[in-house]
Amino acid sequence: VQAGLAHRILIVRGDSTKLALGVADVWVMYLFPETMEKLQPSWCHARIVVAYNHALLGVPNRMLEAGGHVVYAWEKP
């Protein structure tokens, strides 16, 4: 990571329903809406949540488009 933040980044792969990720500040998800909804109790504590291609349910989203791709972002007030 060029900004010198590599020591602060943890990429986790695995069964998202079995991981304790509630302490994460930022979530980046590439999941189906049904899975994101199941995980909402965990990610609603995050400061920033970004999801590729599917809006986050139950929270106000910002839609960002770039190069034919859509991401949805939510930032805790």
Disulfide bonds with the S-S distance in Angstrom:
none
